[in-house]
Amino acid sequence: MPVVLLFGSQALAGITLAIVMPFITSQMNTGPTMTTILLLQGVFAALFGKMLGLSKWWGVLQFALPFTAFYSINLQIPAWLWLLLFALTVLIFRNSTRGGVPLYLSNGTTWVALAELLPQTKGARIVDLGGGVGGTVLYLARHRPDAQFISIESAPIPAAISRFRRTFSGLENVEMRYGDFWGMDISDSDFVYAFLSPVPMQRLYNKIKAEMKTGSVFVSNSFQVPGVEADEVIELNDGRKTKLHLWRL
């Protein structure tokens, strides 16, 4: 789980810092400041997190964690503030611990590729399962005003952000839903997209096979279905080396 990798990265960073600190101290006239130590801890942790497979945005948390831990003790920050931050974290990253699905956001390169894969049928119904903050469907809806788009997200804060963005987008062919997509009927969908994690892929594919109609398409960003070869794999030219796995029903 990402949280385990986060704290594992911090532990590895602490060990590395303990090893290199004598060398750093020997090169300086005075010992390193606390800011320097915290800075190095954060940088090492972010690097180890990347090596262990965490997404780039986790690096921001890795870098900030040593500073927040140190200053929370020394500045006597009220306990209620940390409780509030914890609650916000749960509301944003709820799915990381409930179903093993971190908040992965599709990038612009992926949006462009998806736009080319969409069915050309007027009135086509496209669904983004685990739509995050809604960026994917908003982009696609602007480029395909003749199609209908649904984004469903079960983490409260991302879902609220997606609804806010839809309200001010002026788009009429987009629906942002808050809820669990496992209970959503996708039998009338022509195109389903998901960027989840390896954990739910087998269960999701079973749902896809049971509900989606003949001629429809399912695309998974990065994650394959165990034991089921995709009909097509499209590798994108982005920093992630994203692969879109496509199944035709």
Phi, psi and omega per residue, in radians:
M1 nan 2.577 -3.108
P2 -0.969 -0.659 -3.124
V3 -1.120 -0.682 3.096
V4 -1.114 -0.769 3.120
L5 -1.130 -0.604 3.125
L6 -1.074 -0.894 -3.110
F7 -1.281 -0.514 3.037
G8 -1.116 -0.689 3.096
S9 -1.123 -0.693 3.100
Q10 -1.118 -0.673 3.118
A11 -1.142 -0.777 3.104
L12 -1.103 -0.655 3.108
A13 -1.131 -0.695 3.114
G14 -1.111 -0.711 3.104
I15 -1.123 -0.783 3.133
T16 -1.082 -0.740 3.138
L17 -1.091 -0.702 3.125
A18 -1.121 -0.574 -3.135
I19 -1.289 -0.741 -3.042
V20 -1.528 -0.284 -3.064
M21 -1.061 -0.718 3.094
P22 -1.024 -0.665 3.113
F23 -1.160 -0.762 3.134
I24 -1.084 -0.746 -3.135
T25 -1.103 -0.665 -3.122
S26 -1.181 -0.383 -3.129
Q27 -1.599 -0.043 -3.104
M28 -2.038 2.602 3.093
N29 -1.224 -0.551 3.097
T30 -2.190 2.851 3.126
G31 -1.160 2.741 3.135
P32 -1.132 2.537 3.099
T33 -1.294 2.860 3.107
M34 -1.083 -0.623 3.107
T35 -1.066 -0.715 3.115
T36 -1.113 -0.755 3.136
I37 -1.088 -0.812 3.136
L38 -1.120 -0.672 3.121
L39 -1.093 -0.814 3.135
L40 -1.134 -0.722 3.104
Q41 -1.017 -0.791 -3.136
G42 -1.136 -0.741 3.138
V43 -1.136 -0.831 3.126
F44 -1.052 -0.749 -3.122
A45 -1.101 -0.741 3.116
A46 -1.087 -0.714 3.123
L47 -1.145 -0.787 3.120
F48 -1.133 -0.667 3.099
G49 -1.056 -0.734 3.110
K50 -1.109 -0.727 3.129
M51 -1.128 -0.549 -3.135
L52 -1.477 -0.040 3.034
G53 1.797 0.114 3.095
L54 -1.265 2.576 3.109
S55 -1.145 2.803 -3.069
K56 -1.008 -0.658 -3.060
W57 -1.182 -0.350 3.036
W58 -1.162 -0.436 3.124
G59 -1.046 -0.568 3.099
V60 -1.108 -0.758 3.107
L61 -1.145 -0.722 3.131
Q62 -1.032 -0.774 -3.105
F63 -1.171 -0.672 -3.054
A64 -1.397 -0.438 -3.013
L65 -1.008 -0.813 3.130
P66 -1.044 -0.688 3.138
F67 -1.156 -0.783 -3.121
T68 -1.158 -0.665 3.132
A69 -1.136 -0.761 -3.105
F70 -1.173 -0.877 -3.046
Y71 -1.291 -0.407 3.077
S72 -1.147 -0.526 3.119
I73 -1.426 -0.801 -3.003
N74 -1.442 -0.429 3.130
L75 -1.706 0.003 3.107
Q76 0.921 0.899 3.106
I77 -1.160 2.368 -3.098
P78 -0.988 2.486 -3.093
A79 -1.086 -0.566 -3.101
W80 -1.116 -0.507 3.136
L81 -1.162 -0.694 3.110
W82 -1.217 -0.588 3.056
L83 -1.111 -0.707 3.107
L84 -1.120 -0.777 3.127
L85 -1.104 -0.674 3.099
F86 -1.106 -0.758 3.134
A87 -1.087 -0.733 3.115
L88 -1.116 -0.690 3.122
T89 -1.092 -0.740 3.113
V90 -1.094 -0.735 -3.115
L91 -1.181 -0.476 3.131
I92 -1.516 -0.809 -3.024
F93 -1.875 0.494 -3.078
R94 -0.905 -0.714 -3.029
N95 -1.300 -0.215 3.102
S96 -1.142 -0.603 3.137
T97 -1.782 -0.306 -3.138
R98 -1.934 1.446 -3.126
G99 1.898 -0.064 3.059
G100 1.165 0.604 -3.121
V101 -2.109 1.746 3.102
P102 -1.181 2.993 3.082
L103 -1.471 1.602 3.056
Y104 -1.701 2.263 3.133
L105 -1.887 2.247 3.106
S106 -1.216 2.511 -3.119
N107 -1.654 3.062 -3.085
G108 -1.084 -0.632 3.116
T109 -1.075 -0.694 3.105
T110 -1.147 -0.710 3.116
W111 -1.012 -0.782 -3.125
V112 -1.094 -0.758 3.134
A113 -1.115 -0.723 3.130
L114 -1.122 -0.666 3.135
A115 -1.029 -0.597 3.133
E116 -1.341 -0.362 -3.107
L117 -1.594 -0.245 -3.062
L118 -1.089 2.529 3.071
P119 -1.083 2.496 -3.083
Q120 -1.491 -0.062 -3.127
T121 -1.120 2.292 3.092
K122 -1.136 2.348 -3.125
G123 1.438 0.182 3.119
A124 -0.987 2.552 -3.086
R125 -1.901 2.053 -3.077
I126 -2.047 2.322 -3.075
V127 -2.180 2.333 3.031
D128 -1.888 1.924 -3.136
L129 -1.498 2.063 -3.043
G130 1.346 0.979 -2.972
G131 -1.336 0.004 3.095
G132 1.040 -2.226 -3.102
V133 -1.623 0.202 2.967
G134 1.513 0.091 -3.072
G135 -1.057 -0.666 -3.070
T136 -1.122 -0.919 -3.085
V137 -1.215 -0.538 3.103
L138 -1.142 -0.729 3.100
Y139 -1.119 -0.849 -3.093
L140 -1.132 -0.667 -3.123
A141 -1.130 -0.593 3.099
R142 -1.168 -0.593 -3.096
H143 -1.538 -0.275 3.120
R144 -2.330 1.281 -3.126
P145 -1.150 -0.215 -3.137
D146 -1.530 -0.054 -3.116
A147 -1.952 2.868 3.126
Q148 -1.937 2.347 -3.044
F149 -2.172 2.434 3.085
I150 -2.274 2.280 3.020
S151 -2.043 2.236 3.128
I152 -2.137 2.269 -3.065
E153 -2.447 2.363 -3.083
S154 -1.799 -0.102 3.044
A155 -1.483 2.166 -2.963
P156 -0.982 -0.858 -3.053
I157 -1.207 -0.841 3.051
P158 -0.996 -0.681 3.120
A159 -1.106 -0.715 3.122
A160 -1.147 -0.702 3.103
I161 -1.096 -0.732 -3.134
S162 -1.095 -0.691 3.119
R163 -1.179 -0.676 3.101
F164 -1.082 -0.776 -3.128
R165 -1.152 -0.671 3.126
R166 -1.147 -0.689 -3.130
T167 -1.021 -0.713 -3.072
F168 -1.679 0.092 3.126
S169 -1.444 -0.448 -3.085
G170 1.379 0.103 -3.105
L171 -1.519 2.344 -3.136
E172 -1.747 -0.173 -3.065
N173 -1.793 0.452 -3.121
V174 -2.239 2.410 3.042
E175 -2.238 2.199 3.098
M176 -1.815 2.084 -3.116
R177 -1.964 2.487 2.997
Y178 -1.825 2.138 3.134
G179 2.791 -3.083 -3.101
D180 -1.657 2.100 -3.071
F181 -1.236 -0.223 3.126
W182 -1.111 -0.497 3.122
G183 -1.635 0.092 -3.109
M184 -1.557 2.330 3.080
D185 -1.437 2.052 -3.112
I186 -1.924 0.338 -3.056
S187 -1.145 -0.418 -3.136
D188 -1.709 0.213 -3.117
S189 -1.480 2.447 3.081
D190 -1.675 -0.417 -3.065
F191 -2.645 2.164 3.136
V192 -2.136 2.298 3.140
Y193 -2.116 2.487 3.112
A194 -2.550 2.418 3.011
F195 -2.273 1.526 -2.970
L196 -1.967 -1.796 3.110
S197 -2.898 3.003 3.109
P198 -1.128 -0.428 -2.987
V199 -1.025 -0.887 -3.028
P200 -1.634 0.126 -2.942
M201 -1.121 -0.704 -3.139
Q202 -1.144 -0.788 3.125
R203 -1.106 -0.708 3.140
L204 -1.126 -0.746 3.140
Y205 -1.104 -0.656 3.084
N206 -1.055 -0.700 3.102
K207 -1.157 -0.762 3.136
I208 -1.020 -0.850 -3.110
K209 -1.124 -0.624 -3.081
A210 -1.336 -0.530 -2.975
E211 -1.942 -0.617 -3.026
M212 -1.298 2.560 -3.049
K213 -1.461 2.816 3.100
T214 -1.063 2.355 -3.128
G215 1.646 -0.175 3.117
S216 -1.435 2.973 -3.041
V217 -2.288 2.422 3.039
F218 -2.088 2.269 3.130
V219 -2.165 2.233 3.069
S220 -1.973 2.212 3.085
N221 -1.403 2.003 2.979
S222 1.368 -0.602 -2.967
F223 -1.864 2.261 -3.118
Q224 -1.557 2.860 2.992
V225 -1.576 2.181 -3.104
P226 -0.974 2.159 3.049
G227 1.337 0.074 -3.139
V228 -2.143 1.921 -3.105
E229 -1.278 2.355 3.119
A230 -1.226 2.614 3.079
D231 -1.213 -0.483 3.131
E232 -2.710 2.484 3.066
V233 -2.172 2.145 -3.107
I234 -1.949 2.050 3.121
E235 -1.655 2.208 -3.079
L236 -1.656 2.689 -3.127
N237 -1.648 1.223 3.089
D238 -2.267 3.089 -3.089
G239 -1.099 -0.497 -3.128
R240 -1.426 -0.240 -2.957
K241 0.978 0.831 -3.090
T242 -1.021 2.425 3.030
K243 -2.089 2.228 3.058
L244 -1.734 2.068 3.137
H245 -1.680 2.134 -3.003
L246 -2.057 2.262 3.063
W247 -2.090 2.287 3.065
R248 -1.758 2.162 -3.071
L249 -1.452 nan nan
